[in-house]
Amino acid sequence: MARRKNVITEYRSYFLPLHFPVVLLAGDYWRISDKPSGRLHFHNCLELGVCHSDSGKMEFFGKTYTFKKGDVTCIPRNIPHTTYSAPGTKSHWSYIFLDPELLFAKFLPSAWRNFDLSMYSFHNCNFIFGQQEYPDIYSLAVQAIEELKKQETGYQLSAQGLLLSLYIKLYRMQYLEAKANPDIESGIPEYSLPITAALNYIENYYDQPLTIEQLAEQCHLSATHFRRTFHDIIGMPPLEYLNITRIMKACVLLRSTQDTILSIAEQTGFQSISSFNRLFGRIMQMSPREYRKQMLQADEQLRNQSILEYSGWLFPERE
């Protein structure tokens, strides 16, 4: 097997609002250069893309795919990739970033809750879906983008329904592929990050005491090699990334539950309330209590706005 080329990998973390964990990147700005950057990137959530013009290449670790106008791309979290257009062109894109587990929490059966459309769930994972071969996927993706762009009354509910339908179609495809090829061994693909297993382990066990040695073992690396590799890719030490993950999980609990701050600290893996408060203040630039107060006020404003919009929708003013 040919040895992988060394590439610089960039971690992109997108903040997804808790009440509607979806972010749209669209408009004329989102045109992709025809110059290969040689730099792979990955993100903390699922990426859906729609190519509106031209063609080009998508690169993964050791894999290259061709895209064209009308293609829909689906890139799970923690999958390093890069995109560049055909020579002399700048392909135009729209992107949706979302957290399926949060967005569809009320709809998905429990068996689906940890399914992220990734190769860790199903070995043969498609990344690109052509408009002609998959017209329903293209239609749902484009409709969701239009709802998010126009933001008309009820757009969040409509976009959620469209994205849920799209998600289920992708799930069915992956499930049928896995069922048709039961002898293919599932697991982390060869073009994933060398630290992917550690990232997944942190995501699943952030509430437990974790050590460098445990995380390195998940990746079959020595502690020294793992620590260096992790820092090169993420830009911070593994335990700092673990603590940031814990704080982000704590933010969700502070905003979505009435649990005490002490309980939330314990649920997210902190051994003492003092260490939790200190780290929370350093990362969020405010105390957990202040954060909860601000977010509850913001959520209340959004709820009131939604109620007004919904009332106007049901009972429009007459001229």
Backbone bond lengths (Angstrom), bond angles and torsions (degrees), N, CA, C in turn:
res aa  C-N    CA-C-N  psi(-1)  N-CA   C-N-CA  omega(-1)  CA-C   N-CA-C  phi
1 M - - - 1.458 - - 1.515 109.73 -
2 A 1.340 115.56 135.39 1.462 119.40 179.62 1.515 110.00 -67.82
3 R 1.313 115.03 141.84 1.450 119.64 -179.67 1.521 110.38 -74.23
4 R 1.340 117.12 139.56 1.447 120.96 179.51 1.513 111.29 -64.17
5 K 1.319 114.71 145.17 1.443 118.89 172.39 1.526 109.01 -74.25
6 N 1.339 115.54 143.77 1.448 119.07 174.95 1.519 109.46 -72.37
7 V 1.322 117.70 127.13 1.449 122.15 178.60 1.516 109.03 -128.61
8 I 1.307 115.84 153.63 1.450 120.87 174.81 1.514 107.45 -85.55
9 T 1.312 118.41 126.83 1.448 122.03 -177.16 1.530 109.76 -111.10
10 E 1.318 115.63 133.16 1.467 121.46 -177.31 1.521 109.66 -112.48
11 Y 1.326 116.50 131.27 1.461 121.52 177.75 1.529 108.69 -94.91
12 R 1.345 117.24 123.40 1.456 121.84 179.21 1.526 109.41 -114.21
13 S 1.311 115.60 117.18 1.465 121.33 -178.86 1.519 109.15 -104.55
14 Y 1.321 116.75 119.44 1.466 121.69 -179.99 1.522 109.52 -101.56
15 F 1.332 115.82 130.16 1.462 120.22 176.10 1.524 108.54 -81.60
16 L 1.317 116.75 117.97 1.455 122.09 179.98 1.528 108.48 -107.67
17 P 1.322 118.92 119.78 1.466 121.09 -178.96 1.525 111.47 -56.19
18 L 1.324 115.95 138.96 1.455 120.28 -175.00 1.526 112.07 -63.58
19 H 1.357 117.88 -40.19 1.461 120.30 -175.50 1.520 111.97 -70.36
20 F 1.340 116.80 -22.89 1.469 121.68 179.22 1.528 107.47 -155.43
21 P 1.349 116.91 84.75 1.480 121.33 -171.16 1.524 113.64 -75.28
22 V 1.340 115.22 64.36 1.461 122.51 -178.95 1.524 107.98 -139.62
23 V 1.332 117.29 137.09 1.457 122.57 174.31 1.521 108.15 -129.74
24 L 1.335 116.54 131.62 1.463 122.33 177.81 1.522 109.69 -107.39
25 L 1.336 116.07 130.70 1.462 122.39 171.26 1.522 106.53 -116.28
26 A 1.335 116.51 111.39 1.459 120.30 -175.29 1.523 109.40 -149.78
27 G 1.319 114.89 167.39 1.455 120.17 179.59 1.517 111.48 115.99
28 D 1.317 116.05 177.63 1.454 121.08 -174.25 1.529 112.45 -66.51
29 Y 1.336 116.56 -21.44 1.467 119.83 -179.02 1.525 112.21 -62.20
30 W 1.335 116.34 -31.05 1.466 120.56 -171.48 1.527 111.32 -86.01
31 R 1.338 113.55 70.81 1.461 122.31 174.50 1.528 108.12 -116.47
32 I 1.322 115.71 133.66 1.462 121.59 -172.12 1.526 110.19 -95.40
33 S 1.315 116.25 131.37 1.459 122.18 -179.84 1.529 111.40 -65.78
34 D 1.335 115.24 158.08 1.468 119.76 175.73 1.525 111.84 -91.43
35 K 1.319 117.92 6.68 1.463 122.17 179.91 1.522 110.29 -97.35
36 P 1.335 118.55 113.54 1.471 119.94 175.73 1.525 110.18 -59.35
37 S 1.321 116.75 128.70 1.462 120.18 -175.67 1.528 112.56 -82.20
38 G 1.348 116.67 -23.32 1.463 119.33 -174.15 1.516 111.93 71.34
39 R 1.324 115.79 11.24 1.464 120.75 -176.52 1.529 109.11 -123.89
40 L 1.299 116.97 112.89 1.456 120.80 176.12 1.524 109.62 -83.01
41 H 1.341 116.20 151.62 1.452 120.31 174.91 1.526 109.10 -136.35
42 F 1.301 116.01 161.16 1.455 121.31 174.90 1.521 108.08 -145.56
43 H 1.342 116.44 164.92 1.452 118.80 -175.95 1.518 111.81 -136.00
44 N 1.339 114.50 174.83 1.456 121.67 -172.29 1.522 113.14 -91.35
45 C 1.336 117.76 9.07 1.453 120.01 -176.96 1.531 109.44 -152.04
46 L 1.322 115.25 176.57 1.460 120.75 -178.76 1.528 110.22 -77.69
47 E 1.332 116.71 134.80 1.467 121.96 178.22 1.515 109.84 -111.88
48 L 1.339 116.02 126.05 1.458 122.67 171.11 1.521 107.81 -113.22
49 G 1.324 117.51 128.86 1.452 121.00 -179.51 1.516 111.14 -125.90
50 V 1.341 116.40 149.31 1.467 122.47 174.31 1.518 107.62 -126.41
51 C 1.330 116.66 124.53 1.463 122.12 178.35 1.531 108.67 -89.33
52 H 1.334 116.28 119.06 1.466 121.06 -176.89 1.520 113.19 -93.20
53 S 1.341 117.56 -18.04 1.464 118.46 -177.98 1.518 110.78 -157.17
54 D 1.316 116.21 155.56 1.470 124.52 171.97 1.532 112.30 63.46
55 S 1.325 116.28 -161.24 1.457 122.14 -174.97 1.516 109.33 -150.27
56 G 1.340 116.10 -179.52 1.455 119.86 179.69 1.514 111.90 167.06
57 K 1.333 116.16 -154.98 1.457 121.85 -175.78 1.525 110.66 -127.46
58 M 1.337 114.66 149.42 1.467 122.05 168.08 1.512 107.03 -119.59
59 E 1.323 116.42 130.54 1.459 121.46 -179.27 1.514 110.73 -113.38
60 F 1.336 114.14 140.38 1.443 122.83 171.84 1.523 106.14 -122.34
61 F 1.312 118.22 -175.40 1.458 120.07 175.06 1.526 109.19 -63.91
62 G 1.333 117.03 102.81 1.458 120.80 174.96 1.506 114.97 78.60
63 K 1.337 118.94 4.55 1.456 122.39 -179.12 1.524 109.80 -129.40
64 T 1.335 116.98 140.85 1.459 121.64 176.32 1.529 109.18 -130.56
65 Y 1.327 116.10 133.10 1.460 121.90 179.11 1.530 108.78 -123.84
66 T 1.338 116.74 150.51 1.455 122.23 177.00 1.524 109.36 -99.38
67 F 1.340 116.40 136.02 1.458 120.45 174.43 1.524 109.38 -119.16
68 K 1.335 115.79 161.90 1.468 121.92 179.38 1.517 109.29 -147.73
69 K 1.317 115.44 172.02 1.453 121.17 178.29 1.533 110.43 -55.33
70 G 1.316 116.67 134.42 1.459 121.56 179.61 1.510 114.13 94.32
71 D 1.333 117.37 -8.05 1.465 120.14 179.55 1.526 110.97 -75.98
72 V 1.330 114.70 145.27 1.461 122.51 171.32 1.525 107.45 -111.09
73 T 1.319 116.96 130.36 1.459 120.59 178.73 1.524 109.79 -109.35
74 C 1.314 115.60 146.04 1.466 122.66 179.32 1.527 107.84 -132.20
75 I 1.338 116.71 107.60 1.465 121.95 -176.63 1.529 109.38 -116.66
76 P 1.324 118.18 110.98 1.469 119.64 178.68 1.528 111.80 -66.57
77 R 1.306 115.43 166.43 1.462 120.37 176.45 1.528 110.23 -62.52
78 N 1.321 115.14 150.95 1.472 123.28 174.91 1.522 113.97 67.02
79 I 1.341 118.01 19.57 1.461 121.27 175.14 1.530 107.94 -105.81
80 P 1.334 119.87 109.19 1.473 121.42 -178.36 1.527 111.03 -70.38
81 H 1.345 115.60 136.30 1.456 120.34 -178.05 1.519 109.77 -160.10
82 T 1.320 115.92 168.24 1.459 122.16 172.39 1.515 108.15 -151.27
83 T 1.325 116.83 156.07 1.458 122.94 -176.70 1.520 109.59 -129.46
84 Y 1.343 117.12 137.23 1.459 120.60 172.37 1.527 109.13 -146.31
85 S 1.334 114.90 149.68 1.463 120.96 -173.99 1.520 111.52 -84.78
86 A 1.336 115.26 166.74 1.464 121.32 175.03 1.527 109.24 -63.31
87 P 1.342 117.21 151.29 1.477 120.30 -177.64 1.527 112.25 -51.53
88 G 1.332 115.28 132.85 1.455 121.07 176.91 1.515 115.15 81.81
89 T 1.352 117.89 5.31 1.468 120.85 -179.14 1.525 110.12 -126.10
90 K 1.326 115.46 165.01 1.461 123.17 172.53 1.520 107.50 -135.44
91 S 1.322 115.83 95.26 1.459 119.91 -177.03 1.531 110.37 -64.06
92 H 1.334 114.87 144.14 1.461 122.35 -176.89 1.527 109.03 -102.95
93 W 1.348 117.00 132.23 1.457 121.87 -173.44 1.521 111.26 -131.90
94 S 1.331 115.01 158.24 1.465 123.90 162.17 1.519 107.24 -125.58
95 Y 1.350 116.27 142.77 1.459 121.01 -177.78 1.523 110.44 -128.27
96 I 1.327 114.87 139.79 1.464 121.62 170.94 1.522 107.62 -118.46
97 F 1.327 116.46 126.62 1.462 121.89 173.47 1.521 107.87 -110.02
98 L 1.325 116.57 132.84 1.462 119.89 -176.42 1.519 111.69 -150.19
99 D 1.320 113.96 161.42 1.457 122.01 173.32 1.518 106.98 -112.68
100 P 1.344 118.16 100.17 1.470 120.31 -176.03 1.525 113.40 -59.08
101 E 1.336 116.75 -37.14 1.463 119.96 -176.71 1.524 110.74 -61.93
102 L 1.340 116.95 -41.52 1.460 120.21 178.80 1.531 111.58 -77.97
103 L 1.330 116.75 -43.12 1.455 120.44 -174.76 1.521 112.13 -65.80
104 F 1.332 116.81 -35.97 1.470 120.70 -175.34 1.525 112.10 -109.92
105 A 1.326 117.72 20.16 1.471 121.21 -173.28 1.532 112.27 -55.85
106 K 1.328 116.96 -35.03 1.469 120.09 -175.97 1.527 112.92 -84.30
107 F 1.314 116.42 -7.74 1.463 119.64 -172.85 1.521 113.79 -112.46
108 L 1.340 117.74 -34.46 1.457 120.28 -172.22 1.521 111.96 -78.18
109 P 1.320 118.19 140.42 1.468 120.32 171.42 1.521 109.75 -64.71
110 S 1.313 116.51 156.52 1.461 120.86 -174.16 1.525 112.22 -58.29
111 A 1.333 117.82 -32.33 1.463 120.90 -178.61 1.520 112.09 -66.52
112 W 1.326 117.44 -19.42 1.463 121.46 -177.83 1.519 112.51 -95.57
113 R 1.304 118.89 -9.47 1.460 121.80 -166.77 1.517 112.74 -59.33
114 N 1.330 117.90 -33.07 1.459 120.17 -178.79 1.525 112.99 -98.72
115 F 1.321 116.07 10.12 1.463 120.48 -179.00 1.522 109.48 -83.92
116 D 1.326 117.77 120.58 1.461 121.04 -175.34 1.527 112.47 -120.19
117 L 1.329 117.75 21.40 1.469 122.76 -179.65 1.524 111.74 62.05
118 S 1.305 117.78 24.22 1.456 120.27 -175.28 1.514 111.13 -101.66
119 M 1.330 114.85 168.45 1.455 121.22 177.65 1.519 111.77 -65.72
120 Y 1.324 116.89 -14.56 1.461 119.06 179.46 1.522 109.98 -77.94
121 S 1.337 116.18 -18.39 1.455 120.13 176.19 1.528 110.93 -93.16
122 F 1.337 115.12 -42.76 1.456 120.95 178.54 1.525 108.23 -136.30
123 H 1.318 116.76 135.79 1.463 119.74 -171.02 1.519 112.34 -68.36
124 N 1.317 117.29 -45.92 1.468 119.92 -178.92 1.520 109.50 -90.91
125 C 1.305 117.17 101.42 1.453 121.65 -175.81 1.519 110.25 -112.77
126 N 1.337 117.86 122.58 1.454 121.06 174.06 1.520 109.51 -78.21
127 F 1.326 116.32 140.59 1.451 120.82 176.53 1.528 111.56 -106.58
128 I 1.329 118.18 -24.51 1.462 122.25 -174.39 1.532 109.84 -128.57
129 F 1.342 115.68 131.61 1.453 121.76 -178.35 1.531 108.63 -124.73
130 G 1.336 117.31 114.33 1.459 122.20 -177.97 1.519 112.34 -73.27
131 Q 1.325 116.39 148.34 1.464 121.53 -178.09 1.521 111.92 -62.31
132 Q 1.335 117.46 -40.98 1.456 119.89 -178.07 1.524 111.94 -70.13
133 E 1.337 116.33 -40.20 1.461 120.13 -178.59 1.534 112.11 -76.88
134 Y 1.326 116.70 -30.30 1.464 121.22 -175.44 1.533 109.77 -132.81
135 P 1.337 117.96 64.76 1.472 120.11 -175.78 1.527 113.49 -62.52
136 D 1.347 116.94 -32.55 1.460 119.24 -179.49 1.529 111.18 -68.10
137 I 1.342 116.85 -38.58 1.464 120.34 177.85 1.526 110.18 -64.72
138 Y 1.334 116.61 -44.06 1.467 120.65 178.88 1.526 110.40 -62.09
139 S 1.311 117.52 -45.00 1.461 121.33 -177.69 1.523 111.50 -62.19
140 L 1.316 116.89 -45.55 1.464 120.30 -179.87 1.527 111.50 -63.99
141 A 1.334 116.54 -42.16 1.461 120.34 -179.31 1.526 111.21 -64.01
142 V 1.328 116.78 -44.16 1.470 121.10 -178.99 1.529 110.57 -66.75
143 Q 1.334 116.89 -41.89 1.463 119.78 178.55 1.529 111.20 -62.28
144 A 1.340 116.64 -40.39 1.468 120.10 178.88 1.525 110.58 -63.73
145 I 1.327 116.78 -41.45 1.467 120.81 178.37 1.528 110.49 -61.73
146 E 1.328 117.34 -43.75 1.463 120.95 -179.26 1.524 111.45 -63.84
147 E 1.336 116.76 -40.65 1.471 119.75 177.50 1.529 110.29 -61.86
148 L 1.319 116.77 -43.92 1.465 120.70 -178.43 1.523 111.49 -69.26
149 K 1.316 117.73 -30.68 1.466 121.04 178.99 1.526 111.48 -74.54
150 K 1.315 117.67 -46.33 1.463 121.46 -174.21 1.533 112.55 -77.20
151 Q 1.354 116.37 -32.85 1.463 121.80 178.24 1.535 111.92 52.59
152 E 1.315 116.01 46.04 1.457 120.32 175.52 1.523 109.52 -78.63
153 T 1.324 116.04 171.34 1.463 120.98 -177.23 1.532 111.50 -51.55
154 G 1.332 116.25 127.93 1.458 121.29 179.60 1.512 114.70 77.58
155 Y 1.342 118.17 15.57 1.474 120.44 -173.51 1.523 112.42 -64.58
156 Q 1.338 117.17 -34.99 1.460 118.64 -178.43 1.524 111.38 -65.53
157 L 1.323 116.25 -42.06 1.467 120.57 178.31 1.520 110.55 -64.99
158 S 1.327 116.29 -42.34 1.463 120.19 178.95 1.523 111.37 -64.41
159 A 1.342 116.91 -46.55 1.463 120.48 179.19 1.519 111.18 -62.43
160 Q 1.324 116.37 -38.82 1.461 119.90 178.68 1.527 111.19 -61.37
161 G 1.349 116.11 -42.25 1.460 119.80 178.56 1.521 112.19 -64.99
162 L 1.327 116.65 -42.41 1.464 120.44 179.03 1.523 111.38 -64.18
163 L 1.325 116.30 -44.13 1.462 120.21 -179.34 1.526 111.38 -68.24
164 L 1.334 117.03 -33.78 1.465 119.76 176.71 1.531 110.01 -65.72
165 S 1.331 117.38 -42.82 1.472 120.41 177.26 1.521 110.80 -61.56
166 L 1.330 116.45 -42.24 1.461 120.93 178.32 1.522 110.76 -63.56
167 Y 1.301 116.14 -42.77 1.470 121.87 -179.93 1.529 110.91 -60.92
168 I 1.317 116.12 -44.10 1.467 120.34 -179.29 1.528 110.82 -65.39
169 K 1.337 117.83 -38.99 1.462 120.72 178.06 1.527 110.65 -63.21
170 L 1.333 116.85 -42.41 1.460 120.49 178.61 1.533 110.74 -66.08
171 Y 1.320 115.81 -39.43 1.465 119.84 177.24 1.528 110.85 -60.44
172 R 1.327 116.75 -46.03 1.459 120.51 -179.11 1.528 111.37 -59.98
173 M 1.333 115.78 -41.81 1.461 119.80 -179.43 1.524 110.91 -63.14
174 Q 1.314 116.67 -45.54 1.461 119.99 -178.81 1.534 110.44 -67.47
175 Y 1.337 115.53 -39.49 1.461 119.56 -179.52 1.524 110.94 -64.12
176 L 1.332 116.50 -44.84 1.460 119.96 179.74 1.522 111.41 -65.51
177 E 1.347 116.82 -35.91 1.458 120.52 177.32 1.522 110.35 -64.00
178 A 1.320 116.29 -43.34 1.464 120.15 179.65 1.527 111.03 -67.04
179 K 1.332 116.24 -38.90 1.469 120.43 179.90 1.523 111.03 -67.06
180 A 1.333 117.03 -34.61 1.460 121.27 -179.59 1.519 112.34 -75.68
181 N 1.330 116.41 -19.23 1.472 120.96 -179.48 1.525 110.05 -128.66
182 P 1.331 117.40 65.03 1.474 120.38 -174.56 1.517 113.65 -67.02
183 D 1.335 117.95 -18.42 1.461 120.18 -176.40 1.525 112.63 -85.05
184 I 1.348 116.65 -10.16 1.462 119.02 178.67 1.515 109.01 -73.94
185 E 1.303 115.62 125.59 1.457 120.35 -177.72 1.527 110.25 -73.73
186 S 1.339 116.03 126.21 1.465 119.48 177.21 1.516 109.55 -79.97
187 G 1.307 115.00 164.38 1.460 120.00 179.78 1.502 110.69 148.48
188 I 1.321 116.61 -172.13 1.452 121.73 -176.99 1.519 109.42 -76.16
189 P 1.336 118.42 126.72 1.462 121.29 -177.00 1.516 111.59 -68.93
190 E 1.346 115.61 158.36 1.455 119.20 -175.57 1.515 113.19 -68.89
191 Y 1.348 117.45 -20.07 1.447 118.37 179.43 1.530 112.61 -98.15
192 S 1.332 117.37 17.59 1.454 120.02 172.53 1.522 109.29 -82.27
193 L 1.327 116.03 174.88 1.456 120.47 177.26 1.524 110.90 -66.37
194 P 1.329 117.80 147.91 1.464 118.92 175.29 1.523 112.62 -66.26
195 I 1.337 117.18 -14.12 1.468 120.44 179.04 1.527 111.72 -109.24
196 T 1.333 117.72 12.06 1.461 120.35 -177.24 1.526 111.82 -56.54
197 A 1.319 117.06 -43.07 1.465 119.93 -178.67 1.524 111.33 -60.35
198 A 1.333 116.99 -37.06 1.464 120.77 178.65 1.530 110.84 -69.34
199 L 1.336 117.08 -40.95 1.461 120.35 177.98 1.526 110.99 -61.32
200 N 1.326 116.05 -43.26 1.458 119.96 177.99 1.526 111.48 -66.02
201 Y 1.329 115.83 -37.44 1.470 120.42 -179.76 1.526 109.86 -65.22
202 I 1.324 116.40 -42.32 1.462 120.28 177.81 1.528 110.26 -62.67
203 E 1.332 116.59 -42.76 1.463 120.67 -179.97 1.523 111.66 -60.52
204 N 1.318 117.18 -35.83 1.463 121.74 -176.19 1.516 113.78 -88.34
205 Y 1.356 117.02 -27.74 1.467 119.97 -172.43 1.524 112.90 -129.12
206 Y 1.334 116.76 29.85 1.468 120.45 -179.83 1.527 112.13 -60.64
207 D 1.340 117.65 -23.04 1.460 120.90 -177.70 1.520 112.71 -83.74
208 Q 1.340 116.71 -0.37 1.458 121.47 -179.96 1.532 110.56 -105.07
209 P 1.342 117.61 155.79 1.474 119.52 173.21 1.525 109.47 -65.56
210 L 1.317 117.87 119.41 1.457 122.13 -177.88 1.524 109.60 -120.21
211 T 1.326 115.69 144.31 1.457 121.30 179.12 1.525 110.04 -118.83
212 I 1.308 115.57 163.26 1.462 121.00 175.84 1.525 109.88 -57.52
213 E 1.323 116.01 -40.93 1.468 120.70 -177.10 1.531 110.59 -63.45
214 Q 1.327 117.31 -40.92 1.464 120.59 178.37 1.529 111.38 -63.03
215 L 1.320 115.78 -45.06 1.458 120.22 -178.62 1.528 111.04 -67.34
216 A 1.336 116.19 -40.36 1.460 120.39 178.79 1.523 110.76 -63.77
217 E 1.324 115.80 -36.84 1.462 120.07 179.90 1.529 111.34 -63.28
218 Q 1.339 117.00 -35.49 1.460 120.44 178.74 1.532 111.44 -61.01
219 C 1.345 115.77 -29.84 1.472 121.66 -177.12 1.518 112.44 -99.60
220 H 1.347 117.17 1.57 1.460 122.39 -178.79 1.530 111.09 58.30
221 L 1.352 114.90 41.59 1.454 121.48 178.34 1.516 109.57 -123.92
222 S 1.324 116.19 156.67 1.450 119.26 172.15 1.526 108.53 -69.23
223 A 1.328 116.54 157.69 1.461 120.23 -178.58 1.524 111.07 -59.57
224 T 1.329 116.79 -40.73 1.464 120.54 -178.99 1.524 111.47 -66.04
225 H 1.336 116.05 -47.15 1.467 120.31 179.97 1.524 110.46 -64.60
226 F 1.319 116.56 -41.48 1.457 121.01 -179.98 1.522 110.84 -62.14
227 R 1.335 116.37 -46.76 1.462 120.17 -178.49 1.533 110.99 -59.51
228 R 1.324 116.22 -42.84 1.463 120.81 -179.07 1.535 110.84 -68.69
229 T 1.333 116.47 -44.21 1.466 120.77 -179.53 1.519 111.01 -63.89
230 F 1.323 116.25 -43.24 1.462 121.10 -179.42 1.530 110.12 -60.66
231 H 1.315 116.54 -46.35 1.463 120.61 -179.01 1.528 111.40 -64.66
232 D 1.325 117.03 -38.92 1.464 120.64 179.13 1.526 111.61 -61.86
233 I 1.344 116.79 -36.95 1.459 121.29 -175.81 1.531 111.93 -85.17
234 I 1.320 117.28 -48.78 1.459 122.00 -173.08 1.519 112.11 -88.61
235 G 1.328 116.64 -26.79 1.458 119.83 -178.87 1.505 113.89 87.41
236 M 1.325 117.43 14.02 1.463 122.14 177.47 1.525 108.81 -157.19
237 P 1.322 118.60 160.80 1.464 120.74 178.39 1.524 111.55 -66.20
238 P 1.337 117.55 155.48 1.466 120.78 -178.32 1.529 113.99 -57.30
239 L 1.327 117.36 -42.06 1.461 119.32 -176.72 1.522 112.00 -72.03
240 E 1.329 117.37 -27.68 1.467 119.32 174.27 1.529 109.71 -68.71
241 Y 1.338 116.40 -41.68 1.463 120.40 176.53 1.536 110.07 -61.56
242 L 1.330 116.87 -40.88 1.462 121.45 177.85 1.523 110.40 -59.52
243 N 1.334 117.21 -45.34 1.461 120.32 -178.64 1.525 111.86 -66.96
244 I 1.335 117.29 -36.88 1.463 119.98 176.74 1.521 110.25 -65.03
245 T 1.341 116.79 -40.62 1.461 120.61 176.41 1.521 110.45 -59.75
246 R 1.324 117.19 -43.28 1.463 121.13 179.24 1.527 111.37 -62.06
247 I 1.330 116.49 -41.42 1.466 119.56 -179.73 1.523 110.26 -66.78
248 M 1.340 117.79 -40.11 1.457 120.02 178.39 1.535 111.17 -63.74
249 K 1.326 116.62 -38.44 1.466 119.73 176.65 1.523 110.06 -66.76
250 A 1.336 116.79 -37.16 1.461 120.84 178.02 1.525 110.54 -64.45
251 C 1.330 117.58 -37.30 1.469 121.19 178.22 1.526 110.60 -60.02
252 V 1.335 116.28 -41.35 1.463 119.86 178.31 1.526 110.51 -61.97
253 L 1.323 117.35 -44.49 1.466 121.17 -179.10 1.518 111.86 -67.78
254 L 1.331 116.80 -38.85 1.465 120.12 178.41 1.527 111.06 -61.57
255 R 1.289 115.88 -32.41 1.459 121.18 -175.17 1.518 112.78 -90.26
256 S 1.312 117.40 -26.60 1.468 120.02 -171.22 1.520 113.85 -111.26
257 T 1.351 119.11 -5.70 1.463 121.36 -179.60 1.526 110.22 -132.37
258 Q 1.323 115.13 169.07 1.457 122.24 173.84 1.533 111.16 -101.86
259 D 1.320 117.10 12.93 1.461 120.68 -179.35 1.524 110.65 -60.11
260 T 1.330 115.92 148.78 1.459 120.04 178.62 1.531 109.85 -68.06
261 I 1.315 115.44 159.48 1.458 119.63 178.98 1.524 110.58 -63.38
262 L 1.324 117.12 -36.51 1.464 120.22 176.48 1.519 110.86 -61.82
263 S 1.339 117.19 -44.22 1.460 120.81 179.55 1.522 111.12 -63.58
264 I 1.335 117.01 -41.25 1.460 120.72 179.94 1.526 110.61 -65.81
265 A 1.314 117.20 -39.43 1.468 120.48 176.43 1.521 110.28 -59.01
266 E 1.332 116.82 -43.64 1.473 121.06 -179.68 1.525 110.61 -68.26
267 Q 1.331 117.54 -40.33 1.462 121.28 -178.83 1.526 112.59 -65.12
268 T 1.327 116.62 -25.61 1.464 120.07 -177.12 1.527 112.73 -103.21
269 G 1.339 116.46 15.16 1.460 119.45 168.63 1.510 117.13 93.65
270 F 1.348 118.50 10.63 1.466 119.84 179.59 1.521 110.08 -90.19
271 Q 1.309 115.37 140.75 1.450 121.35 -176.58 1.519 112.46 -84.16
272 S 1.329 117.60 -18.17 1.464 120.80 179.64 1.515 109.94 -148.43
273 I 1.331 115.50 151.68 1.455 120.34 178.63 1.521 111.09 -67.51
274 S 1.319 117.78 -30.40 1.466 121.20 -178.96 1.532 110.86 -67.82
275 S 1.328 116.73 -43.03 1.468 118.95 179.04 1.524 110.71 -67.29
276 F 1.336 117.04 -35.81 1.462 120.72 177.10 1.521 110.88 -64.33
277 N 1.340 117.09 -48.73 1.462 120.95 -179.24 1.524 111.42 -61.57
278 R 1.328 116.18 -40.59 1.462 120.74 -177.85 1.531 110.79 -65.41
279 L 1.342 116.31 -46.75 1.465 119.47 -178.61 1.520 111.20 -70.26
280 F 1.334 116.83 -38.35 1.460 120.30 178.63 1.527 110.52 -60.40
281 G 1.328 116.14 -44.20 1.459 120.42 179.09 1.516 112.35 -63.13
282 R 1.344 116.99 -37.61 1.461 120.33 -178.86 1.524 111.27 -68.55
283 I 1.336 117.19 -39.59 1.462 121.04 -176.05 1.526 111.76 -82.91
284 M 1.340 117.50 -43.66 1.463 121.43 -173.14 1.529 113.06 -97.09
285 Q 1.325 116.94 -7.74 1.476 121.80 179.53 1.535 112.44 61.31
286 M 1.310 116.52 29.43 1.463 122.93 173.70 1.519 107.92 -165.22
287 S 1.314 116.50 166.26 1.465 120.12 179.85 1.525 109.70 -79.59
288 P 1.344 117.95 161.05 1.468 120.11 175.91 1.529 112.04 -57.28
289 R 1.325 116.77 -37.98 1.467 120.02 179.91 1.534 111.22 -64.84
290 E 1.324 115.77 -43.47 1.466 119.89 178.14 1.525 111.26 -64.13
291 Y 1.334 115.93 -40.96 1.464 120.02 179.17 1.527 110.56 -61.73
292 R 1.326 116.70 -45.90 1.470 120.28 -179.68 1.527 110.31 -60.53
293 K 1.315 117.42 -43.48 1.460 121.32 -178.85 1.527 110.77 -62.58
294 Q 1.331 117.29 -46.71 1.459 120.98 -178.69 1.530 111.66 -64.41
295 M 1.340 116.23 -43.34 1.455 119.62 -178.17 1.524 112.18 -69.03
296 L 1.335 117.48 -36.63 1.457 119.98 177.67 1.518 110.52 -65.93
297 Q 1.326 116.82 -38.33 1.460 119.87 176.50 1.525 110.98 -64.83
298 A 1.336 116.24 -42.43 1.468 120.34 179.14 1.527 110.78 -64.39
299 D 1.341 116.72 -42.43 1.458 120.00 179.51 1.528 111.54 -64.69
300 E 1.332 116.49 -37.07 1.453 120.34 179.35 1.522 110.43 -65.05
301 Q 1.321 116.78 -40.48 1.459 120.31 176.90 1.524 111.56 -62.36
302 L 1.348 115.79 -41.48 1.462 119.30 178.77 1.520 111.56 -65.75
303 R 1.340 116.59 -39.85 1.461 120.04 178.52 1.531 110.73 -63.62
304 N 1.331 115.72 -44.44 1.466 119.28 -179.99 1.526 110.77 -62.94
305 Q 1.340 115.81 -40.20 1.458 119.78 178.24 1.522 110.71 -63.37
306 S 1.343 116.20 -42.41 1.467 120.32 179.98 1.520 111.29 -64.40
307 I 1.349 116.52 -38.66 1.463 120.59 179.32 1.524 110.44 -64.20
308 L 1.350 115.70 -42.41 1.463 119.66 178.41 1.527 111.20 -63.37
309 E 1.358 116.01 -43.36 1.459 119.77 179.09 1.526 110.70 -63.40
310 Y 1.335 116.15 -41.92 1.460 120.62 -178.05 1.530 110.15 -66.60
311 S 1.348 116.07 -40.46 1.456 119.63 178.92 1.523 110.55 -64.25
312 G 1.350 115.74 -40.43 1.459 119.57 178.25 1.518 112.45 -66.31
313 W 1.316 114.52 -29.71 1.463 120.79 178.86 1.527 110.16 -70.32
314 L 1.367 115.97 -44.21 1.463 120.57 -177.81 1.529 111.48 -76.82
315 F 1.333 115.63 -39.11 1.456 120.45 -174.75 1.531 109.83 -124.95
316 P 1.323 118.57 71.96 1.455 121.32 -178.07 1.530 110.74 -64.51
317 E 1.338 115.43 145.41 1.452 120.33 178.13 1.538 109.53 -67.52
318 R 1.306 115.71 140.95 1.462 120.44 178.85 1.518 108.93 -95.12
319 E 1.323 114.85 142.82 1.452 120.05 179.18 1.531 110.57 -75.47
